[in-house]
């Protein structure tokens, strides 16, 4: 165990994510490698410390998200019942996030549920194999996170929770976020977008703040993070050239990239910002798209364009829905304040 310093949080993320990538490659889980790399990033990047209650929420969230895939395989892709079930799923989880008590459970279930449902749209997807790899990655992520947290202790940190929302804000913001998340699900089922995991995840991640201002800020930060993460992947590809298929060199390039973004997140502050977007982008590109028969260049460039489109469309839709809500609230308040007319 090393001495307790704030910089150890940076080392936690760099080593944790790199161990996840190593496990993905050693177990030949390239098809589901994103689960092994992104799970430690989510745990170590968003949650300052692991407590039994946090671990319970994290495990329960993944099991709950897995149940949605089983429901999907039973009901079918675009049945009205499945679409309604997805809407109710997101609505309930965003409502829990708005209340704050089960924030970790709701956030992880939203993120991983959307990723699971995205993979479910692949024609060749085997639900059992996907869920088996996903749950194995979750267990590995908890073991890795526990190990690096013990190895690299940091000064005690308070859990960063979003500000409390009024009952009206909880209701309206949950409705808007669930509507956009459901539309994202429908679009990615209708269109053949198998290589657009980053775009689909981005359309969900920027909804987590739930307020209009928060969504706009998250969209800008997410797009910036994806641009920087993809740029680093391209730079790593150019430096490694034909040597990117050597595992040791790939891990070294990934480790230094995570080190840079983890340090940037430490300077940026807790939560999902530009640096976190860069880390998740690197986790997706290196974990999912770095294979012996496929290099990073096309994947990184495609990430930039697809995420930009997804973020812009999500922000436009959020703007339309929040304008409608503002108009509705204005009319409601005007009617309440209007004097009663009597004969």
N, C-alpha and C positions, 0 to 999 in steps of 0.2 A: 504494500500500500504506500502511495506517495503522500507527501505533505499536502494538507488542504489549502488549495489556492483557487481563485476564480477562474484561472486559465484551464484548470482541469476539466471544466465543462466543454471546452473546445476539444480536448483530447478524448473525452467520452464520445462525442459525436463522430470524430474522425475514425477512432478505433472501432467503435460499435458498428458503424455503417460498413467499414471495410471488412470486418469479420462476417457480416451478413452476406456481402458479395462473395467472399471466399467460400462460405458454406454453399451458396447457390452454385458456384462453379464446381466444387468438389463433389457435390451430390448430383451433378448433371441436370440441374433443375432450370435450364435456360428458358424453357417455355414459361415457367412461373418464377423466374429469378427476381422479378420486381417485388414479389412478396417478401423475399429474404432481405432485400436491400432497403426497401422503404419502411418496413415495420420498425427497425431500430431508430430510423430517422424520426418517425412520428413520436415514438416513445421518448427519446432523448431530446428531441428538439422542441416539443410542446409541453412536456411534463417535467417540472423541476426536480421531483423526487418520486420514488416508488414507495407507496404505502400499500398495505394489504387491501384497502378499499379501492385504490387506483388499479391495482392488479385485477381485482374482481370485476371492476367496471370494464377494463380492457378485454378480459377474456369473454365476459358476457356480451360485449358489443360485437365481437367477431363471431360468436355463436349465433347471435341474432341476425347479423348480416348474412351468415351462411344459410340460415333458415329461409331467407328471401330467395336465394338461388334455388333451393329445393322447391319452393313454391313456384318459381319461374319455370322450372323444368316440368312441373305438373300442369300448370295452367297455360303455358305457351307464351310466346314473345309479346304479341300485341293484342291479346284478348282484352276486352273492356274490363274484365274482372282483375286482371293482372295490373293494368294501368291504374285502376282505382286502388288496388292494394299498395302499389308503389307510392301513390300520393298520400295515403293514410300513413304509411311507414315514415315518409319524410316529414309529414305534418306533425306527427307525434314526437319525433326526435328533435325537430327544430323548436317545438314548444318546450321540451325538456331543457334544451340549451338556453332558451330565453329565461327560464326559471332559475337555472344555474346550479341546482342541487346535484344533478347527474351530468355535469358538463362533459366530463371525459367519456363516459359511456355514449352520450348522444353524438359527440363530435367524431369518435372513432367509428361508430355504427354508420354514420352518414358517409364518411370518407370511404371506408372499406366496403360498405354496402353498394355504393355507386361503382367502385372498381370491380367488385364481384359481378354486378349486373352487366357491366361493360364486357367482361370476359364471357359472360353467358350468351352474348350475341354472336360469338364466334361459332360458325357451323360445326367445326371439329371439336368443340369444347365438350369435355367429359366432366359433368358436375362433381362426381365423386373424386376424380383425380385432382381437380382444381381445389376443392375444399380441403382435401387431404394435405396438399402442399401448402395451402394458405394457413391452416391450423398448425402445421409443423413449423412454418415460418414464425407464427405468433409465439409458440413455445420457445423457439430459438431466440427470438427477439427479447423475450423476458429474461432468459438466461444470460444473453449477451449484455443486456442493459444492467441487470443486477451485478454482473461481474465488473463492468467498467465503472459503475457507480461506486462499488466497493474499492476498486483499484485507484480511482481518481476522485477522491472526496472533494467537495466544494463547501464553502461556508453555507450555513442553513439559509434556505430561501423560502419565502412565502409563496403559496400557490397563487398565481396571477389569475384572477377571475374577472370576467367582464362586468361592467356596472349593471346594477339592477334595472329592470325594465318595468314600466307600468303594465297593468293587466291589458290595457288596450294595445300597447306596443307589442306585448307578447302575442296577442291574437293576430294582429295585422301583419307583423313581420314574419311570423311563422307561416301564415297563409301565403305571403308573397314568395318566401324562400322555397316552400314546398311546391308551389306551382312551377317555379322556374326549374327546380330539380327534376320534377316529373316530366316537364317538356324536354329537358336534356336527355332523360332516359328514352323518351319516345323518338327523338331525333336520331340518337345513336343506335336505336333498333331498326329504324327505317333505312338509314344510309349505311353503306358498306365502308365503315371507318375503323377497321381492325387495328390500324397503326396509330390511332388517335387517342391513346390512353391519356397522354398528358393534357390534351385539349378537353377531354371529358372530365378528368379530375379537376382541371382548373375551373371549369364551369360550376363545379360543386364547392371547391375550396373557397372561392371568393364570396360565397354566400354565408359563410360561417359568422361574420360580424352581424349579419341580418339587417341592420339599419341601412338606409340608402347611402349615407355618407361612408359608412364602414365598407359597404360593398364596392363603391367606387374606388376608395383608397386601396382595398384589397386587390381589386382588378388591376390597378396600375402597378402595385408592388408585385403581383403574381406575374404579369407580363414581363416586367423588368427582370425578375428572378429567372424566368425561363430563358430569356435572351442571354443573360450572363452564364447560366448553367450550360446552355447549348454552346455558347461561344467557347467555354472552357473545354467541353467535349471535343469540339472541332480542333482546338489548339492541341489537345492531347493526341488526337488522331494524327495531326501533321507532324508532331514531334516523334511519336512512336513509329510512324510510317507502317512498314510491314510487320513491325514487332509487336503490334497491339494484341496479337493472338497469344503472346507469352503471358501467362497468368501473373507472374511476379511483377512484370513491368506494368501491366494493366492495374494491378492492385496498388502499386506505388503511385501511379498517375491519379487514381481515384482517391487515395488517401490524402494526397496533397491538395486536391481540389476540395475535398470535404473539410480539410484543415482551414483552408482560406475562407470558405463560406461559413463554417462554424464560428470562426473568429469574427467575421462580419456580423453574424447574428448576435454575438455577445455584445458588440459595440452598438448594434441597432436596438437592442432591447428584446424582452421576451415576446413570444407570440409569433404569428405567421407573417413575416415581412419579406423583403426582397431576398435576403440571404436564405431564408427557409425555402423560398421558391427555387432558388438555385440548387439547394441540396436535394430537394425532391426530384427536380429535373435530372440531376446527375444520377440519382438512384434509379430512376426509370430508364434512362438511356443505357447506363452501364449494366444494370441488372436484367433488362428485358431485350435490348437490341444489340448487345455486343456478343456476336456469335462467330464461329469460324468462317461461315459463309456470308457474313454481313458486317460491314464496317459501320462506324459511327457517323460518317459525314452526312449521308442522306437522312438518317434518323434525326440528327441534330437540326438540320435545316428544315425538315418537315415539322419538327416540334415548334419551331419559331413561328412558322406561318399558320399552322393549325391552332395553336394556342391564342395567337393574336385574334384570329377570326372568332374563336369561341368566347374570349373575354369581351370583345366588342359587342357581339350579339347578346351576351348575358347582360351587359351593362345597359344596352338599349331596351331590352325587355324589362329589366328592373326599373328603369326610368319611366316606362309606360305604366307599369303597374303601380308604382308609387305616386305618379301624377293622378291616377284614377282614385287612389286612396285619399290623397290630399283633397281632391274635389269632393269626394264623398264626406270626408270629415268636415269640410267647410260648410257644405249644405246642412249637415246634421247640426252643427253648432249654430248656424244661422236660424234654423227652425226653432231651436231651443230658446234663443234669445229674442225671437220675434214676439211682440206683444199680442196678447189674446184680444180678438175683436168681438165685442158683445153688442147685442141689439140695444 
